[in-house]
């Protein structure tokens, strides 16, 4: 069983990494890019029986800084 | 129109960030975690008419280091 966790900066929080990528794409001649946000993706290989609640607890306690970041959990 | 790009280290490439997260989860008492891989997710806000081929070109030239990283593009 696997889980994929996306951790993104919340809207309104400045994202310097995303801004840097945006500027670089502009400088390289890529047109039509209106905005870029960069975040983390964490793929967890889990023992069977691990629940989504367990993964949410991992996010709250370690994987995301919930003051400035939001996360989504996807089991597959 | 938006695109989400996942950039992950290829299998076989050592992932120290993922290892650090794995050890931290173990130390915090989370059981049943067999493996952790950490990557990047880049959300692009694109002008209408941008094609998947354009996004693939951005990945090849800037967003991913294709020697050690693989990427997937998802338009939505």
Backbone of each chain as nested JSON, in Angstrom:
{
  "chains": [
    {"id": "A", "residues": [
      {"number": 1, "name": "UNK", "atoms": {"N": [0.841, -1.188, 0.0], "CA": [0.0, 0.0, 0.0], "C": [0.886, 1.251, 0.0]}},
      {"number": 2, "name": "UNK", "atoms": {"N": [0.472, 2.2, -0.793], "CA": [1.303, 3.399, -0.892], "C": [0.465, 4.651, -0.652]}},
      {"number": 3, "name": "UNK", "atoms": {"N": [1.118, 5.693, -0.23], "CA": [0.457, 6.989, -0.07], "C": [1.318, 8.048, -0.723]}},
      {"number": 4, "name": "UNK", "atoms": {"N": [0.645, 8.995, -1.347], "CA": [1.355, 10.135, -1.916], "C": [0.847, 11.384, -1.187]}},
      {"number": 5, "name": "UNK", "atoms": {"N": [1.773, 12.118, -0.618], "CA": [1.429, 13.337, 0.118], "C": [1.964, 14.533, -0.654]}},
      {"number": 6, "name": "UNK", "atoms": {"N": [1.083, 15.487, -0.928], "CA": [1.505, 16.752, -1.537], "C": [1.533, 17.821, -0.456]}},
      {"number": 7, "name": "UNK", "atoms": {"N": [2.622, 18.525, -0.371], "CA": [2.735, 19.634, 0.58], "C": [3.02, 20.893, -0.213]}},
      {"number": 8, "name": "UNK", "atoms": {"N": [2.092, 21.846, -0.135], "CA": [2.238, 23.108, -0.876], "C": [2.149, 24.267, 0.113]}},
      {"number": 9, "name": "UNK", "atoms": {"N": [2.859, 25.343, -0.198], "CA": [2.677, 26.567, 0.58], "C": [1.248, 27.051, 0.392]}},
      {"number": 10, "name": "UNK", "atoms": {"N": [0.655, 27.551, 1.473], "CA": [-0.708, 28.058, 1.371], "C": [-0.751, 29.281, 0.465]}},
      {"number": 11, "name": "UNK", "atoms": {"N": [-1.918, 29.518, -0.107], "CA": [-2.094, 30.725, -0.907], "C": [-1.809, 31.948, -0.042]}},
      {"number": 12, "name": "UNK", "atoms": {"N": [-1.1, 32.895, -0.595], "CA": [-0.781, 34.098, 0.148], "C": [0.594, 34.039, 0.792]}},
      {"number": 13, "name": "UNK", "atoms": {"N": [1.151, 32.839, 0.903], "CA": [2.508, 32.706, 1.431], "C": [3.479, 32.836, 0.265]}},
      {"number": 14, "name": "UNK", "atoms": {"N": [4.439, 33.723, 0.412], "CA": [5.411, 33.959, -0.661], "C": [6.186, 32.682, -0.969]}},
      {"number": 15, "name": "UNK", "atoms": {"N": [6.339, 32.395, -2.251], "CA": [6.999, 31.158, -2.686], "C": [8.214, 31.517, -3.536]}},
      {"number": 16, "name": "UNK", "atoms": {"N": [9.36, 31.776, -2.9], "CA": [10.532, 32.219, -3.669], "C": [11.029, 31.181, -4.668]}},
      {"number": 17, "name": "UNK", "atoms": {"N": [10.907, 29.894, -4.336], "CA": [11.328, 28.857, -5.285], "C": [10.486, 28.92, -6.549]}},
      {"number": 18, "name": "UNK", "atoms": {"N": [9.174, 29.034, -6.357], "CA": [8.291, 29.126, -7.512], "C": [8.575, 30.368, -8.341]}},
      {"number": 19, "name": "UNK", "atoms": {"N": [8.837, 31.487, -7.651], "CA": [9.162, 32.727, -8.361], "C": [10.443, 32.572, -9.174]}},
      {"number": 20, "name": "UNK", "atoms": {"N": [11.424, 31.894, -8.582], "CA": [12.693, 31.696, -9.286], "C": [12.483, 30.858, -10.542]}},
      {"number": 21, "name": "UNK", "atoms": {"N": [11.65, 29.813, -10.427], "CA": [11.378, 28.97, -11.595], "C": [10.645, 29.787, -12.664]}},
      {"number": 22, "name": "UNK", "atoms": {"N": [9.692, 30.616, -12.21], "CA": [8.94, 31.455, -13.143], "C": [9.875, 32.378, -13.924]}},
      {"number": 23, "name": "UNK", "atoms": {"N": [10.761, 33.059, -13.21], "CA": [11.708, 33.964, -13.873], "C": [12.606, 33.198, -14.84]}},
      {"number": 24, "name": "UNK", "atoms": {"N": [13.053, 32.025, -14.411], "CA": [13.949, 31.248, -15.271], "C": [13.237, 30.816, -16.548]}},
      {"number": 25, "name": "UNK", "atoms": {"N": [11.968, 30.394, -16.419], "CA": [11.222, 29.992, -17.618], "C": [11.055, 31.18, -18.563]}},
      {"number": 26, "name": "UNK", "atoms": {"N": [10.735, 32.364, -17.99], "CA": [10.621, 33.569, -18.821], "C": [11.949, 33.844, -19.538]}},
      {"number": 27, "name": "UNK", "atoms": {"N": [13.032, 33.763, -18.783], "CA": [14.342, 34.084, -19.346], "C": [14.736, 33.105, -20.453]}},
      {"number": 28, "name": "UNK", "atoms": {"N": [14.204, 31.883, -20.37], "CA": [14.529, 30.873, -21.376], "C": [13.601, 30.955, -22.582]}},
      {"number": 29, "name": "UNK", "atoms": {"N": [12.668, 31.898, -22.56], "CA": [11.826, 32.109, -23.724], "C": [10.52, 31.345, -23.712]}},
      {"number": 30, "name": "UNK", "atoms": {"N": [10.194, 30.682, -22.619], "CA": [8.9, 30.006, -22.541], "C": [7.815, 31.052, -22.267]}},
      {"number": 31, "name": "UNK", "atoms": {"N": [6.856, 31.114, -23.163], "CA": [5.802, 32.124, -23.003], "C": [4.544, 31.48, -22.441]}},
      {"number": 32, "name": "UNK", "atoms": {"N": [3.675, 32.326, -21.917], "CA": [2.38, 31.826, -21.475], "C": [2.393, 31.197, -20.1]}},
      {"number": 33, "name": "UNK", "atoms": {"N": [3.439, 31.466, -19.318], "CA": [3.45, 30.981, -17.938], "C": [3.005, 32.131, -17.039]}},
      {"number": 34, "name": "UNK", "atoms": {"N": [1.85, 31.967, -16.416], "CA": [1.297, 33.047, -15.597], "C": [1.712, 32.948, -14.134]}},
      {"number": 35, "name": "UNK", "atoms": {"N": [2.044, 31.765, -13.713], "CA": [2.43, 31.605, -12.317], "C": [2.993, 30.228, -12.063]}},
      {"number": 36, "name": "UNK", "atoms": {"N": [3.85, 30.147, -11.056], "CA": [4.464, 28.871, -10.693], "C": [4.469, 28.758, -9.17]}},
      {"number": 37, "name": "UNK", "atoms": {"N": [4.048, 27.607, -8.676], "CA": [4.169, 27.314, -7.237], "C": [4.913, 25.994, -7.119]}},
      {"number": 38, "name": "UNK", "atoms": {"N": [5.85, 25.955, -6.212], "CA": [6.599, 24.712, -6.039], "C": [6.359, 24.132, -4.661]}},
      {"number": 39, "name": "UNK", "atoms": {"N": [6.187, 22.852, -4.602], "CA": [5.979, 22.181, -3.326], "C": [6.707, 20.856, -3.285]}},
      {"number": 40, "name": "UNK", "atoms": {"N": [6.369, 20.061, -2.29], "CA": [7.018, 18.768, -2.096], "C": [6.017, 17.656, -2.343]}},
      {"number": 41, "name": "UNK", "atoms": {"N": [6.517, 16.549, -2.814], "CA": [5.707, 15.334, -2.877], "C": [6.483, 14.241, -2.153]}},
      {"number": 42, "name": "UNK", "atoms": {"N": [5.791, 13.547, -1.274], "CA": [6.426, 12.508, -0.462], "C": [5.67, 11.206, -0.714]}},
      {"number": 43, "name": "UNK", "atoms": {"N": [6.366, 10.221, -1.225], "CA": [5.749, 8.919, -1.486], "C": [6.123, 7.965, -0.372]}},
      {"number": 44, "name": "UNK", "atoms": {"N": [5.108, 7.431, 0.295], "CA": [5.313, 6.54, 1.434], "C": [4.923, 5.127, 1.036]}},
      {"number": 45, "name": "UNK", "atoms": {"N": [5.814, 4.191, 1.288], "CA": [5.512, 2.765, 1.104], "C": [5.104, 2.238, 2.476]}},
      {"number": 46, "name": "UNK", "atoms": {"N": [3.836, 1.863, 2.625], "CA": [3.278, 1.584, 3.95], "C": [2.881, 0.125, 4.083]}},
      {"number": 47, "name": "UNK", "atoms": {"N": [2.96, -0.369, 5.318], "CA": [2.469, -1.716, 5.605], "C": [0.948, -1.726, 5.438]}},
      {"number": 48, "name": "UNK", "atoms": {"N": [0.42, -2.885, 5.046], "CA": [-1.032, -3.006, 4.939], "C": [-1.66, -2.731, 6.304]}},
      {"number": 49, "name": "UNK", "atoms": {"N": [-2.794, -2.087, 6.292], "CA": [-3.478, -1.792, 7.549], "C": [-3.219, -0.386, 8.042]}},
      {"number": 50, "name": "UNK", "atoms": {"N": [-2.247, 0.294, 7.425], "CA": [-2.045, 1.694, 7.784], "C": [-3.229, 2.495, 7.242]}},
      {"number": 51, "name": "UNK", "atoms": {"N": [-3.761, 3.371, 8.042], "CA": [-4.962, 4.104, 7.631], "C": [-4.603, 5.515, 7.18]}},
      {"number": 52, "name": "UNK", "atoms": {"N": [-5.572, 6.133, 6.527], "CA": [-5.379, 7.527, 6.115], "C": [-5.179, 8.417, 7.343]}},
      {"number": 53, "name": "UNK", "atoms": {"N": [-5.814, 8.048, 8.456], "CA": [-5.638, 8.831, 9.688], "C": [-4.185, 8.803, 10.141]}},
      {"number": 54, "name": "UNK", "atoms": {"N": [-3.521, 7.635, 9.994], "CA": [-2.106, 7.551, 10.352], "C": [-1.277, 8.502, 9.494]}},
      {"number": 55, "name": "UNK", "atoms": {"N": [-1.574, 8.513, 8.199], "CA": [-0.802, 9.376, 7.297], "C": [-1.07, 10.847, 7.622]}},
      {"number": 56, "name": "UNK", "atoms": {"N": [-2.331, 11.165, 7.943], "CA": [-2.634, 12.545, 8.342], "C": [-1.842, 12.944, 9.589]}},
      {"number": 57, "name": "UNK", "atoms": {"N": [-1.704, 11.998, 10.525], "CA": [-0.925, 12.294, 11.737], "C": [0.539, 12.558, 11.383]}},
      {"number": 58, "name": "UNK", "atoms": {"N": [1.086, 11.764, 10.446], "CA": [2.473, 12.01, 10.007], "C": [2.621, 13.406, 9.417]}},
      {"number": 59, "name": "UNK", "atoms": {"N": [1.609, 13.811, 8.65], "CA": [1.656, 15.141, 8.028], "C": [1.622, 16.232, 9.084]}},
      {"number": 60, "name": "UNK", "atoms": {"N": [0.694, 16.081, 10.041], "CA": [0.537, 17.119, 11.058], "C": [1.788, 17.265, 11.917]}},
      {"number": 61, "name": "UNK", "atoms": {"N": [2.436, 16.107, 12.183], "CA": [3.545, 16.13, 13.146], "C": [4.906, 16.326, 12.504]}},
      {"number": 62, "name": "UNK", "atoms": {"N": [5.038, 15.931, 11.232], "CA": [6.381, 16.004, 10.629], "C": [6.4, 16.56, 9.212]}},
      {"number": 63, "name": "UNK", "atoms": {"N": [5.539, 16.042, 8.355], "CA": [5.759, 16.285, 6.928], "C": [5.408, 17.705, 6.492]}},
      {"number": 64, "name": "UNK", "atoms": {"N": [4.428, 18.298, 7.136], "CA": [4.01, 19.652, 6.737], "C": [4.105, 20.601, 7.918]}},
      {"number": 65, "name": "UNK", "atoms": {"N": [4.457, 21.821, 7.636], "CA": [4.366, 22.909, 8.625], "C": [3.018, 23.562, 8.399]}},
      {"number": 66, "name": "UNK", "atoms": {"N": [2.044, 23.167, 9.218], "CA": [0.654, 23.549, 8.916], "C": [0.378, 25.032, 9.139]}},
      {"number": 67, "name": "UNK", "atoms": {"N": [1.342, 25.753, 9.686], "CA": [1.166, 27.211, 9.786], "C": [1.183, 27.836, 8.386]}},
      {"number": 68, "name": "UNK", "atoms": {"N": [2.087, 27.349, 7.555], "CA": [2.245, 27.965, 6.24], "C": [1.993, 27.01, 5.084]}},
      {"number": 69, "name": "UNK", "atoms": {"N": [1.836, 25.713, 5.382], "CA": [1.694, 24.731, 4.304], "C": [0.382, 23.958, 4.438]}},
      {"number": 70, "name": "UNK", "atoms": {"N": [-0.169, 23.598, 3.317], "CA": [-1.319, 22.695, 3.313], "C": [-0.879, 21.375, 2.678]}},
      {"number": 71, "name": "UNK", "atoms": {"N": [-1.592, 20.306, 3.007], "CA": [-1.205, 19.003, 2.459], "C": [-2.441, 18.246, 1.998]}},
      {"number": 72, "name": "UNK", "atoms": {"N": [-2.216, 17.362, 1.059], "CA": [-3.263, 16.436, 0.64], "C": [-2.673, 15.027, 0.645]}},
      {"number": 73, "name": "UNK", "atoms": {"N": [-3.492, 14.073, 1.005], "CA": [-3.07, 12.673, 1.093], "C": [-3.867, 11.864, 0.084]}},
      {"number": 74, "name": "UNK", "atoms": {"N": [-3.169, 11.014, -0.623], "CA": [-3.791, 10.174, -1.646], "C": [-3.264, 8.748, -1.428]}},
      {"number": 75, "name": "UNK", "atoms": {"N": [-4.157, 7.838, -1.147], "CA": [-3.758, 6.432, -0.988], "C": [-3.991, 5.694, -2.292]}},
      {"number": 76, "name": "UNK", "atoms": {"N": [-3.082, 4.771, -2.607], "CA": [-3.254, 4.013, -3.852], "C": [-2.579, 2.667, -3.769]}}
    ]},
    {"id": "B", "residues": [
      {"number": 1, "name": "UNK", "atoms": {"N": [-5.746, 27.308, -17.609], "CA": [-5.223, 25.958, -17.731], "C": [-4.023, 25.762, -16.815]}},
      {"number": 2, "name": "UNK", "atoms": {"N": [-3.999, 24.616, -16.185], "CA": [-2.91, 24.375, -15.24], "C": [-2.209, 23.055, -15.55]}},
      {"number": 3, "name": "UNK", "atoms": {"N": [-0.984, 22.974, -15.112], "CA": [-0.237, 21.729, -15.236], "C": [0.427, 21.44, -13.902]}},
      {"number": 4, "name": "UNK", "atoms": {"N": [0.459, 20.173, -13.561], "CA": [1.173, 19.741, -12.362], "C": [2.29, 18.811, -12.819]}},
      {"number": 5, "name": "UNK", "atoms": {"N": [3.495, 19.152, -12.429], "CA": [4.665, 18.352, -12.801], "C": [5.224, 17.708, -11.54]}},
      {"number": 6, "name": "UNK", "atoms": {"N": [5.382, 16.393, -11.575], "CA": [6.053, 15.673, -10.492], "C": [7.466, 15.344, -10.931]}},
      {"number": 7, "name": "UNK", "atoms": {"N": [8.422, 15.673, -10.105], "CA": [9.819, 15.331, -10.382], "C": [10.315, 14.464, -9.235]}},
      {"number": 8, "name": "UNK", "atoms": {"N": [10.674, 13.235, -9.567], "CA": [11.156, 12.29, -8.544], "C": [12.529, 11.779, -8.955]}},
      {"number": 9, "name": "UNK", "atoms": {"N": [13.364, 11.486, -7.971], "CA": [14.623, 10.802, -8.26], "C": [14.312, 9.441, -8.856]}},
      {"number": 10, "name": "UNK", "atoms": {"N": [15.098, 9.033, -9.847], "CA": [14.887, 7.723, -10.455], "C": [15.165, 6.615, -9.439]}},
      {"number": 11, "name": "UNK", "atoms": {"N": [14.55, 5.469, -9.667], "CA": [14.83, 4.312, -8.825], "C": [16.316, 3.985, -8.907]}},
      {"number": 12, "name": "UNK", "atoms": {"N": [16.904, 3.699, -7.756], "CA": [18.313, 3.382, -7.71], "C": [19.174, 4.577, -7.366]}},
      {"number": 13, "name": "UNK", "atoms": {"N": [18.618, 5.772, -7.482], "CA": [19.359, 6.974, -7.076], "C": [19.09, 7.211, -5.59]}},
      {"number": 14, "name": "UNK", "atoms": {"N": [20.142, 7.336, -4.818], "CA": [20.017, 7.522, -3.378], "C": [19.221, 8.793, -3.085]}},
      {"number": 15, "name": "UNK", "atoms": {"N": [18.29, 8.687, -2.143], "CA": [17.406, 9.811, -1.808], "C": [17.589, 10.157, -0.333]}},
      {"number": 16, "name": "UNK", "atoms": {"N": [18.592, 10.984, -0.008], "CA": [18.873, 11.273, 1.402], "C": [17.724, 11.977, 2.113]}},
      {"number": 17, "name": "UNK", "atoms": {"N": [16.981, 12.834, 1.378], "CA": [15.837, 13.504, 2.013], "C": [14.794, 12.483, 2.446]}},
      {"number": 18, "name": "UNK", "atoms": {"N": [14.5, 11.556, 1.532], "CA": [13.524, 10.526, 1.858], "C": [13.989, 9.663, 3.018]}},
      {"number": 19, "name": "UNK", "atoms": {"N": [15.29, 9.321, 3.036], "CA": [15.833, 8.527, 4.14], "C": [15.702, 9.273, 5.467]}},
      {"number": 20, "name": "UNK", "atoms": {"N": [15.964, 10.579, 5.425], "CA": [15.86, 11.372, 6.652], "C": [14.422, 11.385, 7.17]}},
      {"number": 21, "name": "UNK", "atoms": {"N": [13.467, 11.521, 6.259], "CA": [12.056, 11.507, 6.661], "C": [11.701, 10.143, 7.237]}},
      {"number": 22, "name": "UNK", "atoms": {"N": [12.199, 9.078, 6.592], "CA": [11.924, 7.726, 7.069], "C": [12.448, 7.543, 8.498]}},
      {"number": 23, "name": "UNK", "atoms": {"N": [13.677, 7.932, 8.735], "CA": [14.25, 7.787, 10.076], "C": [13.471, 8.611, 11.087]}},
      {"number": 24, "name": "UNK", "atoms": {"N": [13.086, 9.813, 10.699], "CA": [12.35, 10.674, 11.628], "C": [10.996, 10.057, 11.977]}},
      {"number": 25, "name": "UNK", "atoms": {"N": [10.313, 9.494, 10.979], "CA": [9.017, 8.858, 11.256], "C": [9.203, 7.681, 12.208]}},
      {"number": 26, "name": "UNK", "atoms": {"N": [10.246, 6.881, 11.966], "CA": [10.531, 5.762, 12.877], "C": [10.772, 6.278, 14.292]}},
      {"number": 27, "name": "UNK", "atoms": {"N": [11.603, 7.312, 14.41], "CA": [11.959, 7.836, 15.723], "C": [10.75, 8.402, 16.458]}},
      {"number": 28, "name": "UNK", "atoms": {"N": [9.752, 8.866, 15.678], "CA": [8.547, 9.421, 16.294], "C": [7.524, 8.342, 16.62]}},
      {"number": 29, "name": "UNK", "atoms": {"N": [7.857, 7.089, 16.326], "CA": [6.965, 6.013, 16.719], "C": [5.959, 5.587, 15.667]}},
      {"number": 30, "name": "UNK", "atoms": {"N": [6.052, 6.139, 14.469], "CA": [5.148, 5.699, 13.406], "C": [5.638, 4.362, 12.871]}},
      {"number": 31, "name": "UNK", "atoms": {"N": [4.791, 3.361, 12.949], "CA": [5.179, 2.028, 12.501], "C": [4.616, 1.738, 11.119]}},
      {"number": 32, "name": "UNK", "atoms": {"N": [5.208, 0.762, 10.484], "CA": [4.645, 0.317, 9.209], "C": [5.055, 1.162, 8.02]}},
      {"number": 33, "name": "UNK", "atoms": {"N": [6.11, 1.957, 8.183], "CA": [6.619, 2.715, 7.028], "C": [7.796, 1.942, 6.457]}},
      {"number": 34, "name": "UNK", "atoms": {"N": [7.646, 1.42, 5.262], "CA": [8.694, 0.595, 4.652], "C": [9.667, 1.41, 3.813]}},
      {"number": 35, "name": "UNK", "atoms": {"N": [9.231, 2.543, 3.33], "CA": [10.118, 3.346, 2.509], "C": [9.526, 4.715, 2.249]}},
      {"number": 36, "name": "UNK", "atoms": {"N": [10.407, 5.678, 2.026], "CA": [9.977, 7.05, 1.746], "C": [10.818, 7.594, 0.607]}},
      {"number": 37, "name": "UNK", "atoms": {"N": [10.173, 8.193, -0.37], "CA": [10.892, 8.904, -1.438], "C": [10.324, 10.318, -1.48]}},
      {"number": 38, "name": "UNK", "atoms": {"N": [11.205, 11.291, -1.57], "CA": [10.723, 12.669, -1.621], "C": [11.081, 13.309, -2.952]}},
      {"number": 39, "name": "UNK", "atoms": {"N": [10.149, 14.028, -3.5], "CA": [10.383, 14.715, -4.761], "C": [9.767, 16.101, -4.747]}},
      {"number": 40, "name": "UNK", "atoms": {"N": [9.711, 16.686, -5.926], "CA": [9.169, 18.041, -6.069], "C": [7.873, 17.992, -6.857]}},
      {"number": 41, "name": "UNK", "atoms": {"N": [6.991, 18.904, -6.542], "CA": [5.813, 19.096, -7.379], "C": [5.782, 20.572, -7.777]}},
      {"number": 42, "name": "UNK", "atoms": {"N": [5.58, 20.812, -9.056], "CA": [5.586, 22.176, -9.581], "C": [4.258, 22.414, -10.261]}},
      {"number": 43, "name": "UNK", "atoms": {"N": [3.513, 23.392, -9.772], "CA": [2.216, 23.721, -10.364], "C": [2.375, 24.943, -11.245]}},
      {"number": 44, "name": "UNK", "atoms": {"N": [2.039, 24.781, -12.506], "CA": [2.193, 25.859, -13.487], "C": [0.823, 26.376, -13.873]}},
      {"number": 45, "name": "UNK", "atoms": {"N": [0.661, 27.686, -13.793], "CA": [-0.548, 28.336, -14.294], "C": [-0.22, 28.827, -15.703]}},
      {"number": 46, "name": "UNK", "atoms": {"N": [-0.874, 28.229, -16.707], "CA": [-0.474, 28.435, -18.096], "C": [-1.55, 29.149, -18.9]}},
      {"number": 47, "name": "UNK", "atoms": {"N": [-1.118, 29.91, -19.888], "CA": [-2.059, 30.527, -20.818], "C": [-2.736, 29.431, -21.638]}},
      {"number": 48, "name": "UNK", "atoms": {"N": [-3.979, 29.686, -22.03], "CA": [-4.674, 28.728, -22.889], "C": [-3.874, 28.545, -24.177]}},
      {"number": 49, "name": "UNK", "atoms": {"N": [-3.856, 27.344, -24.659], "CA": [-3.137, 27.072, -25.891], "C": [-1.763, 26.482, -25.663]}},
      {"number": 50, "name": "UNK", "atoms": {"N": [-1.291, 26.518, -24.419], "CA": [-0.03, 25.858, -24.116], "C": [-0.254, 24.352, -24.201]}},
      {"number": 51, "name": "UNK", "atoms": {"N": [0.648, 23.676, -24.84], "CA": [0.461, 22.237, -25.049], "C": [1.305, 21.429, -24.068]}},
      {"number": 52, "name": "UNK", "atoms": {"N": [0.971, 20.145, -23.997], "CA": [1.763, 19.259, -23.153], "C": [3.209, 19.209, -23.644]}},
      {"number": 53, "name": "UNK", "atoms": {"N": [3.393, 19.345, -24.949], "CA": [4.759, 19.335, -25.492], "C": [5.562, 20.514, -24.941]}},
      {"number": 54, "name": "UNK", "atoms": {"N": [4.898, 21.679, -24.781], "CA": [5.593, 22.833, -24.194], "C": [6.047, 22.518, -22.772]}},
      {"number": 55, "name": "UNK", "atoms": {"N": [5.146, 21.909, -22.011], "CA": [5.484, 21.601, -20.619], "C": [6.608, 20.562, -20.566]}},
      {"number": 56, "name": "UNK", "atoms": {"N": [6.547, 19.579, -21.464], "CA": [7.636, 18.598, -21.511], "C": [8.968, 19.278, -21.808]}},
      {"number": 57, "name": "UNK", "atoms": {"N": [8.948, 20.275, -22.699], "CA": [10.185, 21.0, -23.015], "C": [10.696, 21.736, -21.778]}},
      {"number": 58, "name": "UNK", "atoms": {"N": [9.773, 22.348, -21.001], "CA": [10.199, 23.02, -19.757], "C": [10.859, 22.026, -18.809]}},
      {"number": 59, "name": "UNK", "atoms": {"N": [10.291, 20.833, -18.736], "CA": [10.857, 19.808, -17.85], "C": [12.241, 19.401, -18.301]}},
      {"number": 60, "name": "UNK", "atoms": {"N": [12.383, 19.166, -19.602], "CA": [13.668, 18.689, -20.12], "C": [14.762, 19.733, -19.938]}},
      {"number": 61, "name": "UNK", "atoms": {"N": [14.368, 21.022, -20.092], "CA": [15.394, 22.068, -20.095], "C": [15.633, 22.69, -18.728]}},
      {"number": 62, "name": "UNK", "atoms": {"N": [14.648, 22.646, -17.84], "CA": [14.824, 23.345, -16.57], "C": [14.349, 22.557, -15.354]}},
      {"number": 63, "name": "UNK", "atoms": {"N": [13.137, 22.026, -15.417], "CA": [12.512, 21.576, -14.172], "C": [13.101, 20.281, -13.628]}},
      {"number": 64, "name": "UNK", "atoms": {"N": [13.547, 19.406, -14.52], "CA": [14.088, 18.124, -14.062], "C": [15.509, 17.945, -14.561]}},
      {"number": 65, "name": "UNK", "atoms": {"N": [16.318, 17.303, -13.77], "CA": [17.635, 16.85, -14.2], "C": [17.451, 15.411, -14.662]}},
      {"number": 66, "name": "UNK", "atoms": {"N": [17.308, 15.249, -15.972], "CA": [16.879, 13.941, -16.486], "C": [17.946, 12.854, -16.359]}},
      {"number": 67, "name": "UNK", "atoms": {"N": [19.152, 13.228, -15.937], "CA": [20.158, 12.201, -15.674], "C": [19.739, 11.371, -14.458]}},
      {"number": 68, "name": "UNK", "atoms": {"N": [19.223, 12.048, -13.439], "CA": [18.903, 11.347, -12.192], "C": [17.43, 11.44, -11.814]}},
      {"number": 69, "name": "UNK", "atoms": {"N": [16.666, 12.259, -12.532], "CA": [15.269, 12.466, -12.137], "C": [14.326, 12.101, -13.286]}},
      {"number": 70, "name": "UNK", "atoms": {"N": [13.172, 11.597, -12.926], "CA": [12.11, 11.375, -13.905], "C": [10.972, 12.339, -13.584]}},
      {"number": 71, "name": "UNK", "atoms": {"N": [10.166, 12.637, -14.592], "CA": [9.064, 13.581, -14.367], "C": [7.789, 13.07, -15.024]}},
      {"number": 72, "name": "UNK", "atoms": {"N": [6.671, 13.512, -14.468], "CA": [5.379, 13.244, -15.092], "C": [4.621, 14.574, -15.167]}},
      {"number": 73, "name": "UNK", "atoms": {"N": [3.879, 14.732, -16.242], "CA": [3.11, 15.963, -16.486], "C": [1.638, 15.607, -16.5]}},
      {"number": 74, "name": "UNK", "atoms": {"N": [0.862, 16.426, -15.809], "CA": [-0.584, 16.211, -15.719], "C": [-1.246, 17.561, -15.992]}},
      {"number": 75, "name": "UNK", "atoms": {"N": [-2.043, 17.632, -17.032], "CA": [-2.762, 18.871, -17.343], "C": [-4.163, 18.786, -16.765]}},
      {"number": 76, "name": "UNK", "atoms": {"N": [-4.664, 19.903, -16.24], "CA": [-6.014, 19.888, -15.684], "C": [-6.65, 21.263, -15.747]}}
    ]}
  ]
}
